[in-house]
Amino acid sequence: MRIGELSLKELRNSIKKGEIRCIDVIDDYKKRIEKFDKELKAFVTIDWERVYQRAKSLDEEKSKEGLLLGCPIAIKDNILTKGIRTTAGSKILENYIPPYSATVVEKIEKEGGIVIGKTNLDEFAMGSSTENSAFFPTLNPWDTKRVPGGSSGGSAVAVASFMSPASLGSDTGGSIRQPASFCGVVGFKPTYGRVSRYGLIAFASSLDQIGPMARNVEDVSIILSVISGYDPKDSTSFKSLVPPYHEKIKEKIDSFKFGVIKDEELEGIDEEVYKAYKETLNLMEKIGGRKVYIELPHLKYSIYVYYILATSEASSNLARYDGVRYGLRLEKETLLSLYQDSRSKGFGKEVKRRILLGTFSLSAGYYRAFYGKASMVRQLIKNDFEKAFKEVDFIVLPTTPELPFLLGEKSEDPIKMYLSDLFTIPPNLAMLPAISIPVSLGKGSLPIGMQIIGNLFDEVNILKVANLLEKNLSFLYNELKRRYL
């Protein structure tokens, strides 16, 4: 088997046994990145000198330990990496080099992982197509005329095209799961607080969560085992023991109840996605699940609530980019013109749109009517899920209502773009864990993903049932292997 085909576990074991070296792994991935990333544009920054130094030092170490020993991991470019440029896909941070690394990056390196590069994203993680990057759009490896989803599009593409065995993304309203679905990989959004946000460039602080992406559930569980856990640097991280997810997923799951909503609530869903959804529900029954119809009466308000709360928090979080402290600074005669010019030239169109929406929602006279009311409806959505989880173990929904769309197809219609996150937003609002796994290919051999949502901090059981489902699916990467390996 070629190096690019090896899973994280296989890579680590081969290095541990001395069958291959870390340098060999990096050589292999470098060849593919140099060959294919010119077109796909998954990466924003790669420091090969640094990557090889890291691989060499791991080869020279006598102790061959660590869950990720010698494994290259691609990191979304809104997660800080000490000494490596971190842009958040924005001109305002185009030359920013962080003085410290995010907690998740430190944990990956502690387990022997190698940061292979920083991946492209929609600017400040605001988007569903990775077309909003200030540098270039990323292309879908299944069909380069189509988007890879967003905002973690670069991370999904790096994994799908065998330019990295796994990656980290961030998920505020579906930014891991939606591109995972569009690129045919596995993407996991943990419970809010399960993974430290320290070192993640903030978009909406009550919604943001870092999570893993890989080509199989076991690899996702390995990364999750590494990055999870309490962090005193993040006051929202949860104090609890982290189970070894990569070991727990092998445990048997005999029977379970999974919740589904009525067909009429699946508004605007593509015919092929609907067919794949029904086939997935049938398969879940075959592997031991019992289908239960549930009611989530406030689900239909999720998008409206999200685009008030997320933009309001973004307006507050992005106020720090003022041309004074760090990032782009345009020298001007007055302080006001410094602020205006630095922000207007540094931020892209979508970021400006969301800052304006958020600032309006928080303004005097509108705060109660918009932000205040949205916060109350968010609680109602949480209550709906809480009630549902008294009846079921999981909830199954399509990850996205559609197949990957064409580049530029929704660029001029933000409402259509926002609807891409129709099914991924609710778990963020309720702070729940959710996974997207590829289940089939639609027309044009485009991947379709399904989403399994679990109760708070029930990552273990989501991974168990996703692993079982994956083993009973026939989803194959043969076409991508032929192209990219």
N, C-alpha and C positions, 0 to 999 in steps of 0.2 A: 504494500500500500504506500502511495506517495505521501510525503510529509504534509502537504496541503489538505489531504483527506483525513488526517489523524484528529481525533477528538482531543480535548484538553487532557483527559485522563490518559489516553494513549501517548500523547506527546510527553507528558510528565514521566510516565513509566519507561518510555524508550530512552529518555535522557538519563533517568536514574540508573538504568541498567548499562548505560554507556554505549547503547546501540547507535545513538546519534548525539551530536553536541548542540548546544544552544546556538553556536555560530552557524551550524548547518541549517537550523530552523530559520534563522534570520535571512541567510542567503536565499533560501527557497522562497520566502515571502517577499523579499526585496525584488526578485526577478518578476514575480507576478504584479506587484505594485507598479514597477517601472513600465511594464508592458501594458497594463489595462487601466491604470488610474488616469492616464492622459485623456482618455475618453470619459470614464465614469465620474471622475472628480469627487471621490469619496473623502480624500484627505486635504486638509488645509495646510498642515505643517508636519514634516517628518525630519528629525535630526538624526541622520544615519550614523554620524560619528558617535553620538551619545548612545544610540541603540546598540551599536557594535561593542562599545565599551562595557555596557551592561551585560551583554551576552558573554563577552570574554571573561568578565569578573565572575559570572555564575559558573562558567566552565572550569575556572581555576579554583573555585571553592571545593574543599574536601567534603563538606556536608552537603549531600544531595537531598535536601528536604524542601517541603513547601508544596501546597496543593496546586500551585501554578508554576512549578519549576520550569523555567525556560519557555513558558507560553507567551506568545505575543498577544497583547490586548490593545485594541484601538480605543481611544478615549474621546468622547464628544468634546468639542472645543469650547464648551462653557463650564468645564470642570478643570480647576486649576492644576497645573503641573509646574513644579518649581524649575525655573530656568528654561522652560519651553514655552514659546509664544502661545498665548491663549486669547483668542479674539472674540469669542461669543458670536462669530459670524458678522461682526460689525466693524465699520470703518472707525468708529470712536475708540475701539480697543485694538486697532490693527497692529500696533507695535508693542502691545502690553506683554511684559514678561513677568510672571508672578514670582514673588520672593518665597513662596511656600506652596506645598501641594495640598490638594483636598485630602481629607481623611481616607476616602475610598481608594485613592491612588497610593497612599502610603501603605494601606492594607494589602493591595495587590502586589506591591513591590516586596513587602515583608514575606509574602508567600512565594517569592521567586518569579513573579510575573515581570514581563518586559513591556513597557509602554512603547508601542511601535509607532504611534503617530496620533495626531489630533484630527478628528473627523468634522466634516462640514455640517452645517445646520442652518435652519432659518434663523435670521438675526435675533439674538437674545431668546431663542427657542420659541419665537412667535410665528407660527405657520404650520401648514400641513402638507408641504410639498418640497421643502428645501430649495425653493426658487427664491426665497427672500434673503438668502445669504448675500452679504455685501460683495462677495468675491466672484462666485459663479454658482450656477445651479448644478446639483448632482443628478445623475441619470440612473434610471432603473436598469439593473443588469439583465432582467428578463426581456425588456424591450426599451432600448435607449431613447425612444421617442416619448417615453412616459416618465412621470415623476416617481421617485422612490418613497413618497410620503414624507412626513416631517413631524416634529422638527428634527428628530434624530436620524435623518435620511442618510447621512454619511456613515454613521455607525452600522445601520442596517445593510447598506450596500457593501461595506468592507467585509462583512461576514458572508453575505449571499454570494459574492464573487470570489470567495476564497483568498481575499487579501488579508484576512485576519480570522483566526478561529473563533474569536469572541470579542465583544466590545461592551462599553458602557454608554448608556444614553441617559437622558432625563425625561421625566414624564409629568407634565402639568395638566394636560387634558387629553392625553393619548399619544404623546410624542415618542413613546417607545413602542406601544402596541400597534398603532396605525402604520408606521413604516415597516414594522416586523411583518404585518399582514401583506403590505404591498410588495415586499421583497422576499416573501416566503421563508422567513426565519422565525425563531421563537423569541418573544420579547416579554419580559416580566416587570410589572410595576409592583413593588412591595407595598405593604401597609405604610401609611404615613408615619414616620418615626422609627421604622425598622432599620433604615440605613441613614447614616449621618449626611446632612446637607452641608457640612462645613467645607468650604472651598468650591461649592457650586454657585456660579454667578446667578443671582436671584432674578426670577421673573415674577412669580406669584408665590410668596413664601408659605402660605397655608395650603398650597396645592402641589408644589414642586416635590419630586422624589427621584432619586437616582436608582437605576436598575440595569440588569444585564440583558444582553442579546447574544444568541448563539444559534447553531444549526440544529441543536437537539436539546431536549429538556434536561438531560443529565448535566450537560455543560453549563446551562443556566443555573442549575442547582449548585454547582461547584463555585461559580462566581458569587452567587448569593450567600453561600456559607462564608466566603472570604470577606465580603464587604458589609455584612450585617452586624448589628450590635450597638450598644450604647456608646455615645461619644460625649464627654463632658464639654467639648467645644460647641456642641449643638444642643441647645436647651429643649428642642422639640424631639430629640431622639429618646427612644423608649428603653427603660431599665429592665431588661429581662435576659435570661440566658438564651443564646441562639442555638437551636438544634443543628446538628450536622445534616443539612438538607440533602447533600449528595449521598449520604448513607440511608437516610429515612425514605427516600423515594423508592427504594427497592422493597420496602415493606408492602405486604399484601393489603389491598383495599377491597374487601368483599362486596359490600353493598353500600349504596349512597343514594341520596335523593337530590335531584337537581331541578331548579326552578326555571320555568320558561314563561314568557309573557304571551298574551294573545296575539295572533297574527296581525290583527288590525292596528296593533301598536308598533309594528315594524314599518313605520312610515318611510316612504321614499327608498325602499331597499331594491337593489338590482335583482333581476330574475335569477341570475346564476348564483349570486350570493345567497338568496333565499333557498335555492335548491341544495347548495352545499350545507346550509344551516340545518335543513330538515334531515339530510343524510347524517350529519354529525349527531343530531339528537337520537336518531335511530341506532347509531353505533354506540352511543353512551348507554342506551338501554341494553344492548347486547352484552356490554362488558360489566353489567351489574348495577346500572343506575335505574332509578325509578323517576319518571317524569312527573312533576307536580306543577300545575298552573298557579302562578302567583300574581299578585297585584302590586304594581309600583305606580300608584296614581299620579305622583308628582314628577315622574321620569321625563315627561314631555316639556317640563320647564327647565331642564338641566342646562341646555345651551344658553338660554337667556340669563340664567343665574350666573353661569360660568363667565360669560363675556361682560358682566358687570363686576363681579368679584375679582377676576384675574386682571382685568385692565386697571381696576382701582389700585390693586397691589403693585402692578407694574409701574403705574404713574408715580407711586411713592418710592419704589426701589430704584427706578432709573433717574431719580432726581440727583443722585450722586455724580452722574456723568455731566459735569458742568463746565469742563474745560479748565478747571483750576487744580483739582487734586491729582488726577491721573487720566490717561487716555488723550484723545485728540485735544489740542489747545491751539486756537487761532488767535494770535496776538491782535488785540483791538485797543482802541483809545479809551473806551469806557467798560466798566464791569458788565453792564447790561448787554452791550454789543458782543462782548466775549462769550457770555452765556448763549445768546441767541445764535451767533454764527457757529460756535463749536457744536451746539446741539442740532442745529438745522442741517449742517453739512455732515455731521457724524452719524446721525440716525437715518435709517431708511424709511420708506413710505409706510410700511405696515407697522413699524415700531411707533412712528409718529401718530398714526391713526389710533393705536391702542392707548398711547399716553393721553391723547386728547379725550378719548372716550372715558378713561379712568379719572382724569382730572375733573371732567364734567360731573361724573357720578359722585365725586367726593366734595363738590363745591357747595357752598352755603346755599341753603334753600332746596337742594336736590339730594343731599346726603341720605336723609330718612327715606325719601321716596324711591331711591335707587339702591344704594349700597345697603341701607338698613333693611329694606324689604327683601333684597336678594339674600341677605344673611339668614333671614327668617325662613325663606323657602329652602335654602340649603339644609336647614335643620329638619324640615319636613321630608326632604329626600333621604337624609340619614335615617330618619324614623321609619320610612318605608322599607329600607334595606334591613334595618334591625328587626322589623316585624317578619319580613320574608325569611330571614335566617333562623327564625324559630321553627319554621316548617321544613326548610331544605338545608343541605350542606353546601351547595354551589348554585350559582345562577349562570346560565349559558346564553350568550348573545353573539351575534356577528361582531367581529372587530370593527369592520367598516361597512357602510351601506352599499359600497360600490367596488368595482375593480380599479386598479391603478389608472388614473386619468392622464390625458396627454399633457405634455409640457405647454404652459401658456393657456390651457383650456379654462382655468378658473382665476387666472391672475387679475383680471379686471372686475371680478365679481366676488368680493370678500365674503358675502353671505353664503354663496355656494361653497366656497372653500371652508368656511366654518362648519358647515353641515357634514363634512368628512369625519368630524369628531363626535357625531351624534351618539354613538354607543360607548365611546371610550371616556367621555367626560363624567358620567355619573359616579363611577368608582373613585375618581379624584375628589369629587365633592363630598363623598361619604368616607373618604380616606381609606378605602378598601384595597386589598391586594387583588391583582388580576393578571392573567397570562393570555397571550395570543399565540396560538400554534397554527402552522399551515396545515390545511386539511385536504385541499384539492387544487386543481388548475382549471381556470375558466377559459373562455374564448381567447384565442391568441396565446395560449399557454401562459396565462397570467395567474399568479398565485392568489388564493383566497384563504384568509385566516379566520379562526373562530376564537372567541374570548370566554374564558372561564373565570368567574368572579367568586372570591371566597370571603368568609367573614374576617373581621379584624384579627390580624396576627395568625391567620391560619394558612400561612405559606406552605407548610409541610403537606397538608392534604391537597391543596391545589396542584402542587408539583407531583404528588403521587398519582392523582387522577389524570393529569396531563401526560405523564409518562406512560400510563396504561393506555390512554387513548392513542398516543403517538405510536406505540408498539402494534396497534391494531389498524393503523392507517397505512396507505401505500404511497404516501407523498415522497417523491424522489427528486433529487437534485441532478439527475442524469444530464439534462440539457445544459445546466450551468457548469457541470463538471467538464462536459465536452468543450465548452467555450473557454473556461477560465483556469482549468487545471493543466 
